[in-house]
Amino acid sequence: MTTDQDTRGTQSLQILTSQIQNNLEHPAQLEKLYRADKLSFRKAFDLLDADIKQHPVAQVWNERLHYREVSTSMNERSDVLMLALLIFLSGWVVKLPDLFDLEKSNFFMRNLGFIVFPFMMAWLLWKQKQLTLSTVLFPLTAVVVSAVYINIPTNISNSSSFNLACIHLPIFLWTITGMCFTENDNGTKTNGIGFLRFNGDLIVMAVLLGLTAMAFTGITLGLFNMIGFRIEDWYMKTIGIWGAVAIPLVAGYLVLRNPTLVNRISPLIARIFTPLVTLLLLAFLVSIPFAGKDPYSDRDFLMLFNVILIGVMALIVFSTGELTKTNASTFHLYFLTALSILAIIDNGIALTAISYRLAEFGSSPNRIAVLGGNLLILIHLMRVTRALIQTARGRWEAKRMEEELVQFLPVYSLWAVLVTFLFPLFFLYK
């Protein structure tokens, strides 16, 4: 019985070697043979290697079948140690109010962006082997100057211009993080679409890690409560703090270490949420006349409009980057176009409302900041919508749509700089 099986196995291997040799000029057929039985294909190829090793296709297959990734254990160990150090330092930023008896709400309003972004910058530069004076100097200077600037003013209460600075500072730090990400091995800049995709993948991974951490926390606290130990305060002040700051950094580590980990999840989320949010926004806009509220007289309702607009704009940027990565169908592009058009309508309502309030009640830091932000988003939305329509019609390639998406991002950075550093001075911290 064993002899018969060996004979049949040898015959099958001979047939497979002949098929490989006869299909060296047919890559698709070779791929089918490989996927049908990878182990047998490898054995048959090795038997043929001496006869076909001069053929270019055979050389490619030889590298594919026998490639062994160079051991990176030392690099991985150093990466993990660096990541642990950054998480440790980030956690101590959160604990600064306790160490120096600072008022927590005031501290975190000013320094929220410094909990993650400087350490993410350091991680990205470390991971991309860009820890040189020329690449570190600018982000380090930006972080230090920003930290000093935002923490110098004291006894400031009810200052709209300063509150706006605190809100816009994380946007500025985010753009600096993008500059750190787009440094490549040659010291030159790469397309910013990669940073947008990184953000999308990082958010997905961070949400998954966050849900896992919440489940772990619930189980841990529940088990200790069952045996009579109340460890909630200790847990949240120690494990909880460092666990929370670790989530974005660990998510960034996982995304960079294994880009394919969420490569298929992010486009799927984009495809699912784009139609849902489009229908939801349409229903919201249609329902406004029957709601008995309007953004012209209701300040909170106007604020809701702008929150929705920012969220939809973020989804459009995220979805466009993810869908172009996977060559989205025309159907999804048209849905994204519809969402962009609805966002333009939402923006138009918000713009007329804030313009009315400026004319009715006069200028203020908040109204000017909202007006400027809405104008920037409107311009960006119109550019992106035009690019989506042209791409869906086949007139533009996805590459050009990506350019329209990212070329406007530095304008947001400039606006964030203006509101953060100049508004308080211009309005004398009023």
C-alpha positions as CSV (number, residue, x, y, z in Angstrom):
1,M,0.0,0.0,0.0
2,T,2.8,2.4,1.0
3,T,4.7,1.5,-2.2
4,D,1.6,2.3,-4.3
5,Q,1.2,5.7,-2.6
6,D,4.8,6.5,-3.1
7,T,4.6,5.6,-6.7
8,R,1.5,7.8,-7.2
9,G,3.1,10.6,-5.4
10,T,6.2,10.4,-7.6
11,Q,4.1,10.4,-10.7
12,S,2.1,13.4,-9.5
13,L,5.3,15.2,-8.8
14,Q,6.7,14.4,-12.3
15,I,3.4,15.7,-13.9
16,L,3.7,18.9,-11.8
17,T,7.3,19.4,-12.9
18,S,6.3,19.1,-16.5
19,Q,3.4,21.6,-16.0
20,I,5.8,24.1,-14.3
21,Q,8.3,23.8,-17.1
22,N,5.7,24.1,-19.8
23,N,4.1,27.2,-18.3
24,L,7.1,29.4,-17.6
25,E,5.7,31.8,-20.1
26,H,2.2,31.7,-18.5
27,P,2.4,33.4,-15.1
28,A,-1.3,33.0,-14.4
29,Q,-1.2,29.2,-14.8
30,L,1.9,29.0,-12.6
31,E,0.0,30.9,-9.9
32,K,-2.9,28.4,-10.2
33,L,-0.6,25.5,-9.9
34,Y,1.0,27.0,-6.8
35,R,-2.3,27.8,-5.1
36,A,-3.6,24.3,-5.8
37,D,-0.9,22.6,-3.8
38,K,1.9,24.9,-2.4
39,L,4.0,22.1,-0.8
40,S,4.0,19.9,-4.0
41,F,4.7,23.0,-6.1
42,R,7.8,23.8,-4.0
43,K,9.1,20.2,-4.3
44,A,8.5,20.1,-8.0
45,F,10.2,23.5,-8.5
46,D,13.2,22.4,-6.5
47,L,13.6,19.3,-8.8
48,L,13.6,21.6,-11.8
49,D,15.8,24.3,-10.4
50,A,19.0,23.3,-12.1
51,D,17.2,23.1,-15.5
52,I,15.3,26.4,-15.4
53,K,17.4,28.6,-13.1
54,Q,18.5,30.8,-16.1
55,H,14.9,31.7,-16.9
56,P,13.8,35.1,-15.4
57,V,10.4,33.8,-14.3
58,A,12.1,30.8,-12.5
59,Q,14.4,33.2,-10.8
60,V,11.5,35.2,-9.5
61,W,9.7,32.1,-8.3
62,N,12.9,30.9,-6.6
63,E,13.2,34.1,-4.6
64,R,9.5,33.8,-3.7
65,L,9.6,30.2,-2.6
66,H,12.8,30.4,-0.7
67,Y,12.8,33.9,0.7
68,R,13.7,34.1,4.3
69,E,13.2,37.4,6.0
70,V,16.3,38.6,7.8
71,S,16.0,38.2,11.5
72,T,14.8,41.4,13.0
73,S,14.6,40.4,16.6
74,M,17.1,43.0,17.7
75,N,15.2,45.8,15.9
76,E,11.9,44.5,17.3
77,R,13.4,44.5,20.8
78,S,14.7,48.0,20.5
79,D,11.3,49.1,19.1
80,V,9.4,47.6,22.0
81,L,11.8,49.3,24.5
82,M,11.4,52.6,22.8
83,L,7.6,52.2,22.8
84,A,7.6,51.3,26.5
85,L,9.7,54.4,27.3
86,L,7.4,56.7,25.4
87,I,4.3,55.2,27.1
88,F,6.0,55.7,30.4
89,L,6.8,59.3,29.7
90,S,3.3,60.0,28.3
91,G,1.7,58.6,31.5
92,W,3.7,61.0,33.6
93,V,2.4,63.9,31.6
94,V,-1.1,62.8,32.7
95,K,0.1,62.7,36.3
96,L,1.6,66.1,36.4
97,P,-1.4,67.8,38.0
98,D,-1.2,65.3,40.9
99,L,2.6,65.8,41.3
100,F,2.4,69.7,41.3
101,D,-1.0,70.2,42.7
102,L,-2.4,71.8,39.5
103,E,-6.0,72.4,38.7
104,K,-6.9,69.4,36.5
105,S,-9.5,70.9,34.2
106,N,-7.3,73.9,33.4
107,F,-4.2,71.7,32.9
108,F,-5.9,69.3,30.5
109,M,-7.6,72.0,28.6
110,R,-4.2,73.5,27.8
111,N,-2.1,70.3,27.5
112,L,-4.4,67.6,26.1
113,G,-2.5,67.5,22.8
114,F,0.8,67.0,24.6
115,I,-0.2,63.7,26.1
116,V,0.0,61.8,22.8
117,F,1.3,63.9,19.8
118,P,4.9,64.6,20.9
119,F,5.4,60.9,21.8
120,M,3.8,59.8,18.5
121,M,6.2,62.2,16.7
122,A,9.1,60.6,18.5
123,W,7.8,57.1,17.7
124,L,7.4,57.8,14.0
125,L,10.8,59.4,13.7
126,W,12.4,56.5,15.6
127,K,10.5,53.9,13.5
128,Q,11.5,55.5,10.2
129,K,15.1,55.9,11.4
130,Q,14.9,59.6,11.2
131,L,16.3,60.6,14.6
132,T,18.8,63.1,13.3
133,L,19.3,66.7,14.3
134,S,17.7,68.0,11.1
135,T,14.6,66.0,11.4
136,V,14.1,66.3,15.2
137,L,14.9,70.0,15.5
138,F,11.7,71.4,14.0
139,P,9.1,69.2,15.7
140,L,11.0,69.5,19.1
141,T,11.1,73.3,18.8
142,A,7.4,73.4,17.8
143,V,6.4,71.2,20.8
144,V,8.5,73.2,23.3
145,V,7.4,76.6,22.1
146,S,3.8,75.5,22.0
147,A,4.0,74.1,25.5
148,V,5.6,77.2,26.9
149,Y,3.2,79.5,25.0
150,I,0.0,77.7,26.1
151,N,1.0,77.4,29.8
152,I,2.4,80.9,30.4
153,P,-0.9,82.9,30.7
154,T,-2.3,82.5,34.2
155,N,-5.5,83.6,35.8
156,I,-7.3,83.5,32.5
157,S,-11.0,82.8,32.9
158,N,-13.8,83.2,30.3
159,S,-11.3,84.1,27.6
160,S,-12.9,82.9,24.3
161,S,-9.7,83.7,22.3
162,F,-7.5,81.6,24.7
163,N,-10.1,78.7,24.8
164,L,-9.9,78.7,21.0
165,A,-6.1,78.5,21.2
166,C,-6.4,75.5,23.4
167,I,-8.9,73.8,21.0
168,H,-6.8,74.5,17.9
169,L,-3.4,73.6,19.3
170,P,-3.9,69.8,19.0
171,I,-4.7,70.4,15.3
172,F,-1.4,72.2,14.9
173,L,0.4,69.3,16.8
174,W,-1.4,66.8,14.5
175,T,0.0,68.5,11.4
176,I,3.5,68.4,12.9
177,T,3.0,64.7,13.5
178,G,2.1,64.4,9.8
179,M,5.4,66.0,8.9
180,C,7.2,63.4,11.0
181,F,5.3,60.6,9.4
182,T,6.0,61.7,5.8
183,E,9.8,61.7,6.3
184,N,11.2,58.7,4.3
185,D,14.5,57.1,4.3
186,N,16.0,59.6,1.8
187,G,14.9,62.6,3.9
188,T,12.4,63.7,1.3
189,K,8.7,64.1,1.7
190,T,6.1,61.5,0.6
191,N,2.5,62.0,-0.3
192,G,0.4,63.0,2.6
193,I,-2.3,60.5,1.7
194,G,-0.2,57.9,3.5
195,F,-0.5,59.9,6.7
196,L,-4.3,60.1,6.3
197,R,-4.5,56.4,5.8
198,F,-2.3,55.8,8.8
199,N,-4.7,57.9,10.8
200,G,-7.7,55.8,9.6
201,D,-5.9,52.6,10.4
202,L,-4.7,53.9,13.7
203,I,-8.2,54.9,14.8
204,V,-9.6,51.5,13.9
205,M,-6.8,49.7,15.8
206,A,-7.2,52.1,18.7
207,V,-10.9,51.4,19.0
208,L,-10.3,47.6,19.0
209,L,-7.6,48.0,21.6
210,G,-9.8,50.3,23.7
211,L,-12.7,47.8,23.6
212,T,-10.3,45.1,24.7
213,A,-8.9,47.2,27.5
214,M,-12.4,48.1,28.7
215,A,-13.3,44.4,28.8
216,F,-10.1,43.5,30.7
217,T,-10.7,46.3,33.2
218,G,-14.3,45.2,33.8
219,I,-13.2,41.6,34.3
220,T,-10.3,42.6,36.6
221,L,-12.4,44.9,38.8
222,G,-15.2,42.4,38.9
223,L,-13.0,39.5,40.0
224,F,-11.4,41.5,42.8
225,N,-14.8,42.8,44.0
226,M,-16.0,39.3,44.3
227,I,-13.3,38.5,46.8
228,G,-13.8,41.7,48.8
229,F,-11.0,43.9,47.4
230,R,-12.0,47.4,46.1
231,I,-9.1,48.3,43.8
232,E,-10.9,50.8,41.5
233,D,-9.0,53.9,42.7
234,W,-5.6,52.3,42.7
235,Y,-6.2,50.6,39.3
236,M,-7.3,53.8,37.6
237,K,-4.4,55.8,39.0
238,T,-1.8,53.3,37.9
239,I,-2.7,50.7,35.3
240,G,-5.6,52.8,33.9
241,I,-3.6,55.9,33.2
242,W,-0.7,54.1,31.4
243,G,-3.1,51.8,29.7
244,A,-5.1,54.7,28.3
245,V,-2.0,56.6,26.9
246,A,-0.6,53.3,25.6
247,I,-3.6,52.7,23.3
248,P,-2.8,55.2,20.5
249,L,1.0,54.5,20.7
250,V,0.5,50.7,20.6
251,A,-2.0,51.1,17.8
252,G,0.6,53.1,15.8
253,Y,3.2,50.5,16.5
254,L,0.9,47.7,15.3
255,V,-0.1,49.6,12.2
256,L,3.4,50.4,11.2
257,R,4.8,46.9,12.1
258,N,2.0,45.1,10.2
259,P,0.3,47.4,7.7
260,T,-1.9,44.5,6.4
261,L,-3.4,44.0,9.8
262,V,-6.2,46.5,9.3
263,N,-5.7,47.2,5.6
264,R,-8.9,45.3,4.8
265,I,-10.9,46.5,7.8
266,S,-10.6,50.3,7.2
267,P,-11.9,50.2,3.6
268,L,-14.8,48.0,4.7
269,I,-15.7,50.4,7.5
270,A,-15.5,53.3,4.9
271,R,-17.9,51.4,2.6
272,I,-20.4,50.6,5.3
273,F,-20.4,54.0,7.1
274,T,-20.4,56.2,4.0
275,P,-23.9,55.2,2.8
276,L,-25.3,55.1,6.4
277,V,-24.0,58.6,7.2
278,T,-25.2,59.9,3.9
279,L,-28.8,58.8,4.5
280,L,-28.6,60.0,8.1
281,L,-27.4,63.5,7.1
282,L,-30.1,63.6,4.4
283,A,-32.8,62.7,7.0
284,F,-31.4,65.3,9.4
285,L,-31.4,68.1,6.8
286,V,-35.0,67.2,5.7
287,S,-36.2,67.2,9.3
288,I,-34.9,70.6,10.2
289,P,-37.9,72.6,8.9
290,F,-40.2,70.5,11.1
291,A,-38.0,70.6,14.2
292,G,-39.0,74.0,15.4
293,K,-35.3,75.0,15.7
294,D,-32.9,76.9,13.5
295,P,-29.2,77.8,13.7
296,Y,-29.9,81.5,13.2
297,S,-31.5,82.1,16.6
298,D,-30.3,79.0,18.5
299,R,-26.6,79.1,19.3
300,D,-26.5,75.5,20.5
301,F,-28.1,74.3,17.3
302,L,-25.5,76.2,15.3
303,M,-22.8,74.5,17.3
304,L,-24.5,71.1,16.5
305,F,-24.3,72.0,12.8
306,N,-20.6,72.6,13.0
307,V,-19.9,69.5,15.0
308,I,-21.8,67.4,12.4
309,L,-19.9,69.2,9.7
310,I,-16.5,68.5,11.2
311,G,-17.4,64.8,11.7
312,V,-18.7,64.4,8.2
313,M,-15.6,66.2,6.8
314,A,-13.4,63.8,8.7
315,L,-15.4,60.8,7.4
316,I,-15.1,62.1,3.8
317,V,-11.3,62.5,4.2
318,F,-11.0,59.1,5.8
319,S,-13.3,57.3,3.3
320,T,-11.7,58.9,0.2
321,G,-8.2,57.8,1.3
322,E,-9.3,54.3,2.1
323,L,-11.5,53.8,-1.0
324,T,-8.8,55.0,-3.4
325,K,-6.4,52.6,-1.8
326,T,-8.7,49.7,-2.8
327,N,-9.9,51.0,-6.2
328,A,-13.5,51.6,-5.0
329,S,-16.4,51.0,-7.3
330,T,-18.2,53.8,-9.0
331,F,-21.2,53.1,-6.8
332,H,-19.2,54.0,-3.6
333,L,-17.7,57.0,-5.3
334,Y,-21.1,58.4,-6.1
335,F,-22.3,57.7,-2.5
336,L,-19.2,59.6,-1.3
337,T,-20.0,62.4,-3.7
338,A,-23.6,62.6,-2.4
339,L,-22.3,62.8,1.2
340,S,-19.9,65.7,0.1
341,I,-22.8,67.6,-1.5
342,L,-24.9,67.2,1.6
343,A,-22.0,68.4,3.7
344,I,-21.8,71.5,1.4
345,I,-25.4,72.2,2.1
346,D,-24.9,71.8,5.8
347,N,-21.9,74.1,5.5
348,G,-23.9,76.6,3.6
349,I,-26.6,76.7,6.3
350,A,-23.9,77.1,9.0
351,L,-22.2,79.9,7.1
352,T,-25.3,81.9,6.6
353,A,-26.2,81.4,10.2
354,I,-22.8,82.6,11.5
355,S,-22.8,85.5,9.1
356,Y,-26.3,86.5,10.4
357,R,-25.0,86.4,14.0
358,L,-22.0,88.5,13.1
359,A,-24.2,91.1,11.5
360,E,-26.7,91.0,14.4
361,F,-24.5,90.7,17.4
362,G,-21.1,92.0,16.2
363,S,-17.8,90.2,16.0
364,S,-16.2,88.0,18.6
365,P,-13.3,85.5,18.6
366,N,-15.7,82.6,18.5
367,R,-17.7,83.9,15.6
368,I,-14.7,84.8,13.5
369,A,-13.0,81.4,14.2
370,V,-16.2,79.5,13.2
371,L,-16.6,81.7,10.1
372,G,-13.0,81.1,9.0
373,G,-13.2,77.4,9.7
374,N,-16.4,77.0,7.8
375,L,-15.0,78.9,4.8
376,L,-12.0,76.6,4.7
377,I,-14.1,73.5,5.0
378,L,-16.4,74.7,2.2
379,I,-13.5,75.4,-0.2
380,H,-12.0,72.0,0.6
381,L,-15.4,70.2,0.2
382,M,-16.0,71.8,-3.2
383,R,-12.5,70.7,-4.4
384,V,-13.0,67.2,-3.1
385,T,-16.6,66.9,-4.5
386,R,-15.3,68.0,-7.9
387,A,-12.5,65.5,-7.7
388,L,-15.0,62.7,-6.7
389,I,-17.3,63.5,-9.6
390,Q,-14.5,63.6,-12.1
391,T,-13.1,60.3,-10.8
392,A,-16.5,58.6,-10.8
393,R,-16.9,59.6,-14.4
394,G,-13.5,58.2,-15.4
395,R,-12.1,61.6,-16.3
396,W,-9.5,61.7,-13.4
397,E,-7.4,59.0,-12.0
398,A,-7.5,58.2,-8.3
399,K,-4.1,59.8,-7.9
400,R,-5.4,63.2,-8.8
401,M,-8.3,62.8,-6.4
402,E,-5.8,62.0,-3.7
403,E,-3.9,65.2,-4.5
404,E,-7.0,67.3,-4.2
405,L,-7.6,65.7,-0.9
406,V,-4.2,66.4,0.7
407,Q,-3.1,69.6,-1.0
408,F,-5.5,71.7,1.1
409,L,-4.4,70.2,4.5
410,P,-1.5,72.7,5.0
411,V,-4.2,75.4,4.9
412,Y,-5.8,73.9,8.0
413,S,-2.4,73.9,9.7
414,L,-1.9,77.6,8.9
415,W,-5.4,78.4,10.2
416,A,-4.7,76.4,13.4
417,V,-1.4,78.4,13.9
418,L,-3.3,81.7,13.3
419,V,-6.1,80.9,15.9
420,T,-3.7,79.4,18.4
421,F,-0.9,81.9,18.4
422,L,-2.4,85.2,17.1
423,F,-6.0,85.2,18.2
424,P,-5.3,85.6,21.9
425,L,-2.8,88.4,21.2
426,F,-5.1,90.2,18.7
427,F,-8.1,90.0,20.9
428,L,-6.0,90.7,24.1
429,Y,-7.2,87.5,25.6
430,K,-10.8,88.6,25.6
